[in-house]
Amino acid sequence: MTTSQPMKVCIYGAGAVGGTIGVLLSLAGAEVSVVAHGETLEAIRDDGLQLTKDGKSHRVYVRVTDNPVQLGRQDYVIVSVKAPALEEVASNIAPLLGYGTKVITAMNGVPWWFFAGGNGVLSNTRLAAVDPKGIIEKAIPLSRTVGCVVYMACSVDAPGKIRHNSGNKLIIGYADNSPVDGLADIRDLLNSAGFSCHVTAAIRDDIWYKLWGNLSINPISLLTGETSDVIINDPLVYELCVHMMQEAAAIGEAIGIPMTVSTTEMIGRAKSLGAFKTSMLQDTEAGKPVELDALLTVAHDIGKIVDVPTPFIDSVLGLARLRARKLGLFDMAA
C-alpha cells in the first residue's frame, strides 16, 4: 500500500454496522468493496449501497460479489456479520488476505480469539461456543486480527439500505497485543469518515465492557419483543438485568477485567438512548439467526471454568435459546 493509492477495504457483511462503515469509508475516499449474498447482493449491485444519516441520504456504488476471489487482496477486511455466520466467512476469506492484510472484527459478543495468544488466566482457552471446531482460528491468523468494539445504533430499512440512528464511536486494537501505532492508518481513515475511532492496547477489556452492557437487554428483548426503554422501565426486569450484569462483572474480575462503572450507570447509559430495538430484536423480527452463543453461552461457559455461579445468566440463556429454536433462529446442536 502506498500513500498515493486509496486504501482497499472490503466489508464482509453489509448489514447495519457494515453498511454504515462501508458507505462512510467510500465517501472518505477508500476503495470499498463488499461481500454479500442474496437480496443484499442484488440490491447493492442494482442500486448501490445506501445510508440515511443525520437526515441526509447517501448512495455509493461499490464492487459487490458473493465470491471473494473476484475482489483480490485487501489492505483491510472488516468482518461485520452475525456470529453464526463466521464459519462461512472463515471458509471463504483467504482470497482477500495478502501480505499485511488486517482483519477487523466489528461484531457483538466475545470473539473466538478472546483468550488466544497467552492472554491472562485462561491463556489459549478455546471458546467452543463461538468456534467449536477451530475453523475460524485456523482461517484467520491471530497476527492479522484486529478487534473492534462498536458503539452505534443502526438498522436495515431494506436490503442494501441502512439507517444510522445514533453514535459514532469505534474502539480498535490488535488481538495479539501488537503496538497500537500499526493501526494509525485505518484509525485516521475512519476518523476522516466521521467516526470517533480510538486505538487501545487492551481491546479485550473493551469487548468485555460492551458484553456487560449487552448480555441482559439483548436476550430479554428476544423473549419479550420489547424495546430497551420498556425493558428498563419495568422494575422487576430491571432487577433481572442488574443480577445478570453482576454475574458478568464477577466473571470479569476472575479473568482480570474489573468493571470500572456501576451497573446503575451502565443501564442508565442504555436508558439515555430512549426507545430502540436491540440488534437481537431486529434479527428476531427479520427471521435471522440470533447471537446467543457469542453473548450468553460464552458467559455461561467462562463462568463455569472460573467457578463463578451464573444462575440468572443461565436462566435467561435457557429461555432465550428455547424461544429462538422455536422460531427457527437458533440451532442448539450447532
HELIX and SHEET records of a PDB file:
HELIX    1   1 ALA A   16  LEU A   27  1                                  12    
HELIX    2   2 GLY A   38  ASP A   47  1                                  10    
HELIX    3   3 PRO A   68  GLN A   70  5                                   3    
HELIX    4   4 ALA A   83  ALA A   85  5                                   3    
HELIX    5   5 LEU A   86  ASN A   92  1                                   7    
HELIX    6   6 ALA A   94  LEU A   96  5                                   3    
HELIX    7   7 GLY A  120  LEU A  122  5                                   3    
HELIX    8   8 ILE A  135  ALA A  139  1                                   5    
HELIX    9   9 LEU A  142  ARG A  144  5                                   3    
HELIX   10  10 VAL A  180  LEU A  183  5                                   4    
HELIX   11  11 ALA A  184  SER A  192  1                                   9    
HELIX   12  12 ILE A  203  ASN A  214  1                                  12    
HELIX   13  13 ILE A  217  THR A  224  1                                   8    
HELIX   14  14 SER A  228  ASN A  233  1                                   6    
HELIX   15  15 PRO A  235  ALA A  254  1                                  20    
HELIX   16  16 THR A  263  SER A  272  1                                  10    
HELIX   17  17 SER A  279  ALA A  286  1                                   8    
HELIX   18  18 LEU A  292  LEU A  292  1                                   1    
HELIX   19  19 ASP A  293  THR A  297  3                                   5    
HELIX   20  20 VAL A  298  ILE A  305  1                                   8    
HELIX   21  21 PRO A  311  LYS A  326  1                                  16    
SHEET    1   A 9 LYS A  56  VAL A  60  0                                        
SHEET    2   A 9 LEU A  49  LYS A  53 -1                                        
SHEET    3   A 9 LYS A 161  TYR A 174  1                                        
SHEET    4   A 9 THR A 145  ALA A 158 -1                                        
SHEET    5   A 9 LEU A  97  ALA A 106  1                                        
SHEET    6   A 9 GLN A  74  VAL A  79  1                                        
SHEET    7   A 9 LYS A   8  TYR A  12  1                                        
SHEET    8   A 9 GLU A  31  VAL A  35  1                                        
SHEET    9   A 9 ARG A  63  THR A  65  1                                        
SHEET    1   B 4 LYS A  56  VAL A  60  0                                        
SHEET    2   B 4 LEU A  49  LYS A  53 -1                                        
SHEET    3   B 4 LYS A 161  TYR A 174  1                                        
SHEET    4   B 4 SER A 196  VAL A 199  1                                        
END                                                                             
